[in-house]
């Protein structure tokens, strides 16, 4: 990766370079700190901006819903269940601008090896 840009609680994306690579935003924190809620908020903003969004969560996380990521405050967003990071990669459709991944810690290391042309927001 040519450049790594860290972003902490900013609403503006990192500066764009001349190439078409995307970036990764990691939402991290302790349990019950609002990580899933923040991911859902960002996904909703992307949809309002008419960006094509796809959301994934690990198949093993069926605590609240089979087809939604759900925050402890009951905010929810539709998602697809997948077993591996490779499954996510194969399901990302052409034209997708934002990929949301909840509970990223449950995926294998392939998750961090992508070079995509979209924003990938990972909640861990």
N, CA, C and O atoms as a GROMACS GRO file, in nm:
protein
  496
    1UNK      N    1   0.086  -0.116   0.000
    1UNK     CA    2   0.000   0.000   0.000
    1UNK      C    3   0.090   0.123   0.000
    1UNK      O    4   0.182   0.132   0.082
    2UNK      N    5   0.066   0.216  -0.091
    2UNK     CA    6   0.151   0.333  -0.105
    2UNK      C    7   0.143   0.426   0.015
    2UNK      O    8   0.244   0.485   0.054
    3UNK      N    9   0.026   0.439   0.073
    3UNK     CA   10   0.007   0.536   0.180
    3UNK      C   11  -0.096   0.483   0.276
    3UNK      O   12  -0.198   0.426   0.234
    4UNK      N   13  -0.072   0.501   0.402
    4UNK     CA   14  -0.167   0.459   0.505
    4UNK      C   15  -0.217   0.584   0.575
    4UNK      O   16  -0.138   0.662   0.629
    5UNK      N   17  -0.346   0.604   0.574
    5UNK     CA   18  -0.405   0.721   0.636
    5UNK      C   19  -0.493   0.673   0.749
    5UNK      O   20  -0.588   0.597   0.727
    6UNK      N   21  -0.463   0.717   0.870
    6UNK     CA   22  -0.545   0.681   0.986
    6UNK      C   23  -0.649   0.790   1.007
    6UNK      O   24  -0.620   0.908   0.995
    7UNK      N   25  -0.769   0.749   1.037
    7UNK     CA   26  -0.877   0.845   1.058
    7UNK      C   27  -0.946   0.809   1.188
    7UNK      O   28  -0.987   0.695   1.207
    8UNK      N   29  -0.959   0.906   1.278
    8UNK     CA   30  -1.023   0.882   1.406
    8UNK      C   31  -1.136   0.982   1.425
    8UNK      O   32  -1.112   1.102   1.439
    9UNK      N   33  -1.259   0.933   1.424
    9UNK     CA   34  -1.377   1.014   1.452
    9UNK      C   35  -1.385   1.140   1.367
    9UNK      O   36  -1.417   1.247   1.419
   10UNK      N   37  -1.357   1.131   1.240
   10UNK     CA   38  -1.373   1.242   1.148
   10UNK      C   39  -1.483   1.207   1.050
   10UNK      O   40  -1.497   1.091   1.012
   11UNK      N   41  -1.559   1.305   1.008
   11UNK     CA   42  -1.664   1.281   0.911
   11UNK      C   43  -1.614   1.296   0.768
   11UNK      O   44  -1.685   1.259   0.674
   12UNK      N   45  -1.494   1.350   0.750
   12UNK     CA   46  -1.440   1.367   0.617
   12UNK      C   47  -1.350   1.251   0.581
   12UNK      O   48  -1.275   1.203   0.666
   13UNK      N   49  -1.357   1.203   0.457
   13UNK     CA   50  -1.269   1.093   0.415
   13UNK      C   51  -1.126   1.141   0.406
   13UNK      O   52  -1.101   1.262   0.398
   14UNK      N   53  -1.029   1.048   0.407
   14UNK     CA   54  -0.891   1.087   0.391
   14UNK      C   55  -0.868   1.150   0.254
   14UNK      O   56  -0.947   1.127   0.162
   15UNK      N   57  -0.762   1.230   0.239
   15UNK     CA   58  -0.736   1.291   0.109
   15UNK      C   59  -0.718   1.186   0.001
   15UNK      O   60  -0.656   1.082   0.025
   16UNK      N   61  -0.771   1.212  -0.116
   16UNK     CA   62  -0.763   1.117  -0.226
   16UNK      C   63  -0.637   1.140  -0.308
   16UNK      O   64  -0.599   1.254  -0.334
   17UNK      N   65  -0.574   1.033  -0.349
   17UNK     CA   66  -0.461   1.044  -0.439
   17UNK      C   67  -0.510   1.030  -0.582
   17UNK      O   68  -0.630   1.018  -0.605
   18UNK      N   69  -0.421   1.030  -0.676
   18UNK     CA   70  -0.458   1.022  -0.817
   18UNK      C   71  -0.503   0.884  -0.860
   18UNK      O   72  -0.567   0.870  -0.964
   19UNK      N   73  -0.473   0.781  -0.781
   19UNK     CA   74  -0.517   0.647  -0.820
   19UNK      C   75  -0.658   0.621  -0.770
   19UNK      O   76  -0.715   0.704  -0.699
   20UNK      N   77  -0.714   0.508  -0.804
   20UNK     CA   78  -0.854   0.481  -0.771
   20UNK      C   79  -0.868   0.385  -0.654
   20UNK      O   80  -0.970   0.317  -0.641
   21UNK      N   81  -0.769   0.379  -0.570
   21UNK     CA   82  -0.779   0.291  -0.452
   21UNK      C   83  -0.871   0.351  -0.348
   21UNK      O   84  -0.886   0.472  -0.337
   22UNK      N   85  -0.931   0.263  -0.272
   22UNK     CA   86  -1.015   0.308  -0.162
   22UNK      C   87  -0.935   0.316  -0.034
   22UNK      O   88  -0.813   0.324  -0.038
   23UNK      N   89  -1.003   0.315   0.077
   23UNK     CA   90  -0.936   0.318   0.205
   23UNK      C   91  -1.017   0.238   0.305
   23UNK      O   92  -1.131   0.200   0.278
   24UNK      N   93  -0.958   0.212   0.419
   24UNK     CA   94  -1.022   0.134   0.524
   24UNK      C   95  -1.039   0.223   0.646
   24UNK      O   96  -0.946   0.292   0.688
   25UNK      N   97  -1.157   0.222   0.701
   25UNK     CA   98  -1.184   0.288   0.828
   25UNK      C   99  -1.220   0.180   0.929
   25UNK      O  100  -1.315   0.104   0.908
   26UNK      N  101  -1.145   0.172   1.036
   26UNK     CA  102  -1.171   0.073   1.140
   26UNK      C  103  -1.238   0.143   1.257
   26UNK      O  104  -1.187   0.244   1.307
   27UNK      N  105  -1.350   0.091   1.298
   27UNK     CA  106  -1.423   0.143   1.414
   27UNK      C  107  -1.394   0.046   1.528
   27UNK      O  108  -1.443  -0.066   1.530
   28UNK      N  109  -1.315   0.090   1.623
   28UNK     CA  110  -1.271   0.001   1.731
   28UNK      C  111  -1.310   0.061   1.866
   28UNK      O  112  -1.324   0.183   1.879
   29UNK      N  113  -1.327  -0.025   1.963
   29UNK     CA  114  -1.359   0.020   2.098
   29UNK      C  115  -1.396  -0.098   2.184
   29UNK      O  116  -1.401  -0.212   2.138
   30UNK      N  117  -1.422  -0.070   2.308
   30UNK     CA  118  -1.458  -0.176   2.402
   30UNK      C  119  -1.602  -0.221   2.377
   30UNK      O  120  -1.676  -0.160   2.300
   31UNK      N  121  -1.640  -0.328   2.444
   31UNK     CA  122  -1.778  -0.375   2.432
   31UNK      C  123  -1.874  -0.265   2.478
   31UNK      O  124  -1.845  -0.191   2.572
   32UNK      N  125  -1.988  -0.256   2.411
   32UNK     CA  126  -2.094  -0.160   2.443
   32UNK      C  127  -2.050  -0.014   2.425
   32UNK      O  128  -2.106   0.076   2.488
   33UNK      N  129  -1.951   0.010   2.339
   33UNK     CA  130  -1.904   0.148   2.319
   33UNK      C  131  -1.968   0.214   2.198
   33UNK      O  132  -1.938   0.330   2.170
   34UNK      N  133  -2.056   0.144   2.126
   34UNK     CA  134  -2.127   0.204   2.015
   34UNK      C  135  -2.064   0.180   1.879
   34UNK      O  136  -2.091   0.256   1.785
   35UNK      N  137  -1.982   0.077   1.866
   35UNK     CA  138  -1.915   0.050   1.738
   35UNK      C  139  -2.014   0.016   1.628
   35UNK      O  140  -2.007   0.074   1.519
   36UNK      N  141  -2.105  -0.076   1.652
   36UNK     CA  142  -2.203  -0.113   1.549
   36UNK      C  143  -2.294   0.004   1.517
   36UNK      O  144  -2.332   0.023   1.402
   37UNK      N  145  -2.330   0.081   1.617
   37UNK     CA  146  -2.415   0.198   1.596
   37UNK      C  147  -2.343   0.299   1.505
   37UNK      O  148  -2.406   0.357   1.416
   38UNK      N  149  -2.214   0.320   1.527
   38UNK     CA  150  -2.137   0.412   1.442
   38UNK      C  151  -2.127   0.357   1.300
   38UNK      O  152  -2.136   0.434   1.204
   39UNK      N  153  -2.107   0.227   1.285
   39UNK     CA  154  -2.102   0.167   1.151
   39UNK      C  155  -2.235   0.189   1.080
   39UNK      O  156  -2.236   0.229   0.963
   40UNK      N  157  -2.345   0.164   1.147
   40UNK     CA  158  -2.477   0.182   1.087
   40UNK      C  159  -2.498   0.329   1.049
   40UNK      O  160  -2.553   0.358   0.943
   41UNK      N  161  -2.455   0.421   1.134
   41UNK     CA  162  -2.467   0.564   1.104
   41UNK      C  163  -2.392   0.599   0.976
   41UNK      O  164  -2.445   0.670   0.890
   42UNK      N  165  -2.269   0.549   0.963
   42UNK     CA  166  -2.189   0.577   0.843
   42UNK      C  167  -2.250   0.514   0.718
   42UNK      O  168  -2.247   0.574   0.611
   43UNK      N  169  -2.304   0.395   0.732
   43UNK     CA  170  -2.368   0.329   0.617
   43UNK      C  171  -2.492   0.408   0.573
   43UNK      O  172  -2.515   0.424   0.453
   44UNK      N  173  -2.569   0.455   0.668
   44UNK     CA  174  -2.688   0.535   0.633
   44UNK      C  175  -2.648   0.664   0.563
   44UNK      O  176  -2.713   0.704   0.466
   45UNK      N  177  -2.542   0.728   0.609
   45UNK     CA  178  -2.495   0.852   0.544
   45UNK      C  179  -2.452   0.823   0.400
   45UNK      O  180  -2.478   0.902   0.309
   46UNK      N  181  -2.385   0.710   0.381
   46UNK     CA  182  -2.343   0.673   0.245
   46UNK      C  183  -2.464   0.652   0.155
   46UNK      O  184  -2.463   0.693   0.039
   47UNK      N  185  -2.568   0.588   0.208
   47UNK     CA  186  -2.689   0.566   0.128
   47UNK      C  187  -2.760   0.698   0.096
   47UNK      O  188  -2.811   0.716  -0.014
   48UNK      N  189  -2.762   0.790   0.192
   48UNK     CA  190  -2.821   0.921   0.168
   48UNK      C  191  -2.745   0.992   0.056
   48UNK      O  192  -2.804   1.064  -0.024
   49UNK      N  193  -2.613   0.970   0.052
   49UNK     CA  194  -2.530   1.029  -0.053
   49UNK      C  195  -2.540   0.951  -0.184
   49UNK      O  196  -2.465   0.976  -0.279
   50UNK      N  197  -2.632   0.856  -0.188
   50UNK     CA  198  -2.658   0.774  -0.307
   50UNK      C  199  -2.538   0.690  -0.350
   50UNK      O  200  -2.519   0.664  -0.469
   51UNK      N  201  -2.459   0.647  -0.252
   51UNK     CA  202  -2.350   0.555  -0.279
   51UNK      C  203  -2.404   0.413  -0.271
   51UNK      O  204  -2.494   0.384  -0.192
   52UNK      N  205  -2.349   0.326  -0.354
   52UNK     CA  206  -2.388   0.185  -0.350
   52UNK      C  207  -2.317   0.120  -0.230
   52UNK      O  208  -2.194   0.122  -0.220
   53UNK      N  209  -2.397   0.063  -0.142
   53UNK     CA  210  -2.347   0.007  -0.016
   53UNK      C  211  -2.378  -0.142  -0.009
   53UNK      O  212  -2.488  -0.185  -0.044
   54UNK      N  213  -2.282  -0.220   0.037
   54UNK     CA  214  -2.305  -0.361   0.070
   54UNK      C  215  -2.251  -0.385   0.210
   54UNK      O  216  -2.146  -0.332   0.247
   55UNK      N  217  -2.323  -0.465   0.287
   55UNK     CA  218  -2.288  -0.488   0.426
   55UNK      C  219  -2.281  -0.637   0.453
   55UNK      O  220  -2.364  -0.715   0.406
   56UNK      N  221  -2.178  -0.677   0.530
   56UNK     CA  222  -2.156  -0.817   0.560
   56UNK      C  223  -2.129  -0.835   0.710
   56UNK      O  224  -2.077  -0.746   0.776
   57UNK      N  225  -2.166  -0.951   0.759
   57UNK     CA  226  -2.132  -0.988   0.896
   57UNK      C  227  -2.101  -1.137   0.898
   57UNK      O  228  -2.145  -1.210   0.810
   58UNK      N  229  -2.027  -1.183   1.000
   58UNK     CA  230  -1.992  -1.325   1.006
   58UNK      C  231  -2.116  -1.410   1.035
   58UNK      O  232  -2.202  -1.374   1.115
   59UNK      N  233  -2.121  -1.523   0.969
   59UNK     CA  234  -2.235  -1.614   0.984
   59UNK      C  235  -2.254  -1.658   1.130
   59UNK      O  236  -2.365  -1.686   1.173
   60UNK      N  237  -2.143  -1.664   1.204
   60UNK     CA  238  -2.153  -1.712   1.344
   60UNK      C  239  -2.219  -1.609   1.436
   60UNK      O  240  -2.255  -1.642   1.549
   61UNK      N  241  -2.236  -1.485   1.390
   61UNK     CA  242  -2.297  -1.381   1.473
   61UNK      C  243  -2.447  -1.372   1.445
   61UNK      O  244  -2.492  -1.291   1.363
   62UNK      N  245  -2.522  -1.456   1.512
   62UNK     CA  246  -2.667  -1.458   1.494
   62UNK      C  247  -2.737  -1.414   1.624
   62UNK      O  248  -2.849  -1.456   1.651
   63UNK      N  249  -2.670  -1.329   1.702
   63UNK     CA  250  -2.723  -1.288   1.833
   63UNK      C  251  -2.857  -1.216   1.823
   63UNK      O  252  -2.950  -1.248   1.897
   64UNK      N  253  -2.868  -1.120   1.732
   64UNK     CA  254  -2.987  -1.036   1.727
   64UNK      C  255  -3.071  -1.060   1.602
   64UNK      O  256  -3.193  -1.049   1.606
   65UNK      N  257  -3.004  -1.092   1.490
   65UNK     CA  258  -3.075  -1.106   1.364
   65UNK      C  259  -2.990  -1.186   1.266
   65UNK      O  260  -2.867  -1.179   1.270
   66UNK      N  261  -3.057  -1.261   1.179
   66UNK     CA  262  -2.984  -1.337   1.078
   66UNK      C  263  -2.944  -1.251   0.959
   66UNK      O  264  -2.843  -1.280   0.894
   67UNK      N  265  -3.019  -1.148   0.928
   67UNK     CA  266  -2.996  -1.071   0.806
   67UNK      C  267  -2.978  -0.921   0.830
   67UNK      O  268  -2.999  -0.840   0.740
   68UNK      N  269  -2.939  -0.885   0.953
   68UNK     CA  270  -2.915  -0.745   0.986
   68UNK      C  271  -2.797  -0.736   1.082
   68UNK      O  272  -2.775  -0.827   1.163
   69UNK      N  273  -2.722  -0.626   1.074
   69UNK     CA  274  -2.635  -0.592   1.185
   69UNK      C  275  -2.722  -0.509   1.278
   69UNK      O  276  -2.800  -0.426   1.233
   70UNK      N  277  -2.707  -0.532   1.408
   70UNK     CA  278  -2.795  -0.469   1.506
   70UNK      C  279  -2.710  -0.414   1.620
   70UNK      O  280  -2.623  -0.483   1.672
   71UNK      N  281  -2.737  -0.290   1.657
   71UNK     CA  282  -2.666  -0.231   1.771
   71UNK      C  283  -2.742  -0.264   1.899
   71UNK      O  284  -2.855  -0.312   1.894
   72UNK      N  285  -2.678  -0.239   2.011
   72UNK     CA  286  -2.746  -0.263   2.139
   72UNK      C  287  -2.862  -0.166   2.162
   72UNK      O  288  -2.950  -0.192   2.244
   73UNK      N  289  -2.861  -0.055   2.088
   73UNK     CA  290  -2.972   0.040   2.098
   73UNK      C  291  -3.081   0.010   1.994
   73UNK      O  292  -3.171   0.091   1.971
   74UNK      N  293  -3.072  -0.110   1.932
   74UNK     CA  294  -3.171  -0.160   1.836
   74UNK      C  295  -3.168  -0.092   1.699
   74UNK      O  296  -3.261  -0.110   1.620
   75UNK      N  297  -3.062  -0.015   1.668
   75UNK     CA  298  -3.045   0.032   1.531
   75UNK      C  299  -3.010  -0.089   1.448
   75UNK      O  300  -2.938  -0.178   1.495
   76UNK      N  301  -3.059  -0.096   1.324
   76UNK     CA  302  -3.030  -0.211   1.241
   76UNK      C  303  -3.010  -0.171   1.097
   76UNK      O  304  -3.060  -0.068   1.051
   77UNK      N  305  -2.935  -0.256   1.025
   77UNK     CA  306  -2.909  -0.234   0.883
   77UNK      C  307  -2.899  -0.372   0.818
   77UNK      O  308  -2.838  -0.463   0.873
   78UNK      N  309  -2.960  -0.385   0.700
   78UNK     CA  310  -2.956  -0.514   0.629
   78UNK      C  311  -2.812  -0.555   0.602
   78UNK      O  312  -2.726  -0.471   0.575
   79UNK      N  313  -2.787  -0.685   0.609
   79UNK     CA  314  -2.654  -0.737   0.582
   79UNK      C  315  -2.664  -0.879   0.528
   79UNK      O  316  -2.767  -0.945   0.539
   80UNK      N  317  -2.554  -0.923   0.470
   80UNK     CA  318  -2.543  -1.062   0.422
   80UNK      C  319  -2.452  -1.137   0.518
   80UNK      O  320  -2.352  -1.082   0.565
   81UNK      N  321  -2.485  -1.260   0.545
   81UNK     CA  322  -2.401  -1.346   0.629
   81UNK      C  323  -2.297  -1.417   0.544
   81UNK      O  324  -2.329  -1.472   0.439
   82UNK      N  325  -2.173  -1.416   0.590
   82UNK     CA  326  -2.065  -1.483   0.518
   82UNK      C  327  -1.977  -1.558   0.617
   82UNK      O  328  -1.973  -1.526   0.736
   83UNK      N  329  -1.906  -1.659   0.565
   83UNK     CA  330  -1.817  -1.739   0.650
   83UNK      C  331  -1.674  -1.685   0.653
   83UNK      O  332  -1.610  -1.686   0.758
   84UNK      N  333  -1.624  -1.639   0.539
   84UNK     CA  334  -1.484  -1.598   0.529
   84UNK      C  335  -1.471  -1.463   0.458
   84UNK      O  336  -1.566  -1.415   0.396
   85UNK      N  337  -1.353  -1.403   0.470
   85UNK     CA  338  -1.325  -1.279   0.398
   85UNK      C  339  -1.331  -1.302   0.248
   85UNK      O  340  -1.372  -1.212   0.174
   86UNK      N  341  -1.291  -1.419   0.202
   86UNK     CA  342  -1.298  -1.451   0.059
   86UNK      C  343  -1.443  -1.447   0.011
   86UNK      O  344  -1.470  -1.407  -0.102
   87UNK      N  345  -1.537  -1.489   0.096
   87UNK     CA  346  -1.679  -1.482   0.060
   87UNK      C  347  -1.722  -1.337   0.038
   87UNK      O  348  -1.797  -1.307  -0.055
   88UNK      N  349  -1.674  -1.248   0.124
   88UNK     CA  350  -1.708  -1.106   0.108
   88UNK      C  351  -1.657  -1.058  -0.027
   88UNK      O  352  -1.730  -0.997  -0.105
   89UNK      N  353  -1.531  -1.086  -0.051
   89UNK     CA  354  -1.468  -1.039  -0.176
   89UNK      C  355  -1.544  -1.088  -0.298
   89UNK      O  356  -1.561  -1.013  -0.395
   90UNK      N  357  -1.589  -1.212  -0.295
   90UNK     CA  358  -1.659  -1.267  -0.411
   90UNK      C  359  -1.800  -1.210  -0.426
   90UNK      O  360  -1.857  -1.213  -0.536
   91UNK      N  361  -1.857  -1.159  -0.319
   91UNK     CA  362  -1.994  -1.107  -0.323
   91UNK      C  363  -2.002  -0.956  -0.349
   91UNK      O  364  -2.110  -0.904  -0.378
   92UNK      N  365  -1.890  -0.886  -0.338
   92UNK     CA  366  -1.892  -0.742  -0.364
   92UNK      C  367  -1.920  -0.720  -0.513
   92UNK      O  368  -1.845  -0.767  -0.599
   93UNK      N  369  -2.026  -0.648  -0.540
   93UNK     CA  370  -2.071  -0.626  -0.678
   93UNK      C  371  -1.997  -0.509  -0.742
   93UNK      O  372  -1.950  -0.418  -0.673
   94UNK      N  373  -1.989  -0.511  -0.875
   94UNK     CA  374  -1.932  -0.398  -0.948
   94UNK      C  375  -2.010  -0.271  -0.912
   94UNK      O  376  -2.132  -0.274  -0.901
   95UNK      N  377  -1.939  -0.164  -0.896
   95UNK     CA  378  -2.004  -0.037  -0.866
   95UNK      C  379  -2.026  -0.011  -0.719
   95UNK      O  380  -2.069   0.098  -0.682
   96UNK      N  381  -1.997  -0.108  -0.634
   96UNK     CA  382  -2.013  -0.087  -0.491
   96UNK      C  383  -1.909   0.014  -0.444
   96UNK      O  384  -1.790  -0.001  -0.471
   97UNK      N  385  -1.956   0.116  -0.374
   97UNK     CA  386  -1.867   0.222  -0.328
   97UNK      C  387  -1.831   0.211  -0.181
   97UNK      O  388  -1.727   0.260  -0.138
   98UNK      N  389  -1.918   0.148  -0.103
   98UNK     CA  390  -1.893   0.132   0.040
   98UNK      C  391  -1.922  -0.013   0.079
   98UNK      O  392  -2.029  -0.067   0.049
   99UNK      N  393  -1.825  -0.076   0.145
   99UNK     CA  394  -1.844  -0.211   0.197
   99UNK      C  395  -1.837  -0.201   0.349
   99UNK      O  396  -1.735  -0.161   0.405
  100UNK      N  397  -1.945  -0.238   0.415
  100UNK     CA  398  -1.949  -0.238   0.561
  100UNK      C  399  -1.932  -0.380   0.612
  100UNK      O  400  -1.994  -0.473   0.561
  101UNK      N  401  -1.847  -0.396   0.712
  101UNK     CA  402  -1.821  -0.529   0.770
  101UNK      C  403  -1.834  -0.518   0.921
  101UNK      O  404  -1.757  -0.445   0.984
  102UNK      N  405  -1.928  -0.588   0.978
  102UNK     CA  406  -1.946  -0.587   1.124
  102UNK      C  407  -1.872  -0.706   1.183
  102UNK      O  408  -1.859  -0.810   1.119
  103UNK      N  409  -1.823  -0.689   1.305
  103UNK     CA  410  -1.752  -0.795   1.378
  103UNK      C  411  -1.636  -0.851   1.296
  103UNK      O  412  -1.622  -0.972   1.281
  104UNK      N  413  -1.553  -0.762   1.244
  104UNK     CA  414  -1.442  -0.800   1.157
  104UNK      C  415  -1.341  -0.893   1.222
  104UNK      O  416  -1.270  -0.964   1.152
  105UNK      N  417  -1.334  -0.894   1.354
  105UNK     CA  418  -1.238  -0.980   1.423
  105UNK      C  419  -1.266  -1.128   1.402
  105UNK      O  420  -1.179  -1.211   1.428
  106UNK      N  421  -1.386  -1.163   1.356
  106UNK     CA  422  -1.419  -1.303   1.335
  106UNK      C  423  -1.375  -1.356   1.198
  106UNK      O  424  -1.394  -1.474   1.168
  107UNK      N  425  -1.318  -1.268   1.115
  107UNK     CA  426  -1.273  -1.310   0.982
  107UNK      C  427  -1.124  -1.340   0.982
  107UNK      O  428  -1.050  -1.297   1.071
  108UNK      N  429  -1.080  -1.413   0.880
  108UNK     CA  430  -0.939  -1.449   0.868
  108UNK      C  431  -0.856  -1.330   0.822
  108UNK      O  432  -0.910  -1.223   0.794
  109UNK      N  433  -0.725  -1.350   0.814
  109UNK     CA  434  -0.632  -1.241   0.779
  109UNK      C  435  -0.649  -1.189   0.638
  109UNK      O  436  -0.600  -1.080   0.608
  110UNK      N  437  -0.715  -1.262   0.551
  110UNK     CA  438  -0.734  -1.215   0.413
  110UNK      C  439  -0.810  -1.083   0.410
  110UNK      O  440  -0.799  -1.007   0.314
  111UNK      N  441  -0.885  -1.055   0.513
  111UNK     CA  442  -0.962  -0.931   0.520
  111UNK      C  443  -0.873  -0.809   0.506
  111UNK      O  444  -0.915  -0.709   0.448
  112UNK      N  445  -0.752  -0.814   0.557
  112UNK     CA  446  -0.664  -0.696   0.555
  112UNK      C  447  -0.576  -0.689   0.430
  112UNK      O  448  -0.497  -0.596   0.417
  113UNK      N  449  -0.587  -0.783   0.339
  113UNK     CA  450  -0.500  -0.788   0.223
  113UNK      C  451  -0.560  -0.726   0.098
  113UNK      O  452  -0.496  -0.725  -0.007
  114UNK      N  453  -0.681  -0.676   0.106
  114UNK     CA  454  -0.750  -0.624  -0.012
  114UNK      C  455  -0.693  -0.491  -0.056
  114UNK      O  456  -0.645  -0.411   0.024
  115UNK      N  457  -0.699  -0.468  -0.185
  115UNK     CA  458  -0.679  -0.334  -0.242
  115UNK      C  459  -0.802  -0.309  -0.327
  115UNK      O  460  -0.810  -0.356  -0.441
  116UNK      N  461  -0.895  -0.236  -0.272
  116UNK     CA  462  -1.022  -0.214  -0.341
  116UNK      C  463  -1.034  -0.068  -0.380
  116UNK      O  464  -0.961   0.017  -0.329
  117UNK      N  465  -1.125  -0.040  -0.469
  117UNK     CA  466  -1.148   0.098  -0.511
  117UNK      C  467  -1.267   0.158  -0.437
  117UNK      O  468  -1.328   0.254  -0.485
  118UNK      N  469  -1.300   0.104  -0.322
  118UNK     CA  470  -1.412   0.156  -0.246
  118UNK      C  471  -1.370   0.173  -0.100
  118UNK      O  472  -1.265   0.125  -0.058
  119UNK      N  473  -1.454   0.242  -0.026
  119UNK     CA  474  -1.434   0.254   0.117
  119UNK      C  475  -1.475   0.123   0.181
  119UNK      O  476  -1.579   0.067   0.148
  120UNK      N  477  -1.393   0.073   0.271
  120UNK     CA  478  -1.429  -0.045   0.348
  120UNK      C  479  -1.432  -0.002   0.494
  120UNK      O  480  -1.328   0.035   0.550
  121UNK      N  481  -1.547  -0.007   0.557
  121UNK     CA  482  -1.560   0.028   0.698
  121UNK      C  483  -1.574  -0.101   0.777
  121UNK      O  484  -1.667  -0.179   0.753
  122UNK      N  485  -1.484  -0.124   0.870
  122UNK     CA  486  -1.483  -0.248   0.947
  122UNK      C  487  -1.507  -0.217   1.093
  122UNK      O  488  -1.439  -0.132   1.152
  123UNK      N  489  -1.602  -0.283   1.151
  123UNK     CA  490  -1.631  -0.269   1.292
  123UNK      C  491  -1.576  -0.390   1.366
  123UNK      O  492  -1.612  -0.503   1.334
  124UNK      N  493  -1.487  -0.367   1.464
  124UNK     CA  494  -1.426  -0.480   1.537
  124UNK      C  495  -1.451  -0.467   1.686
  124UNK      O  496  -1.407  -0.552   1.763
   0.00000   0.00000   0.00000
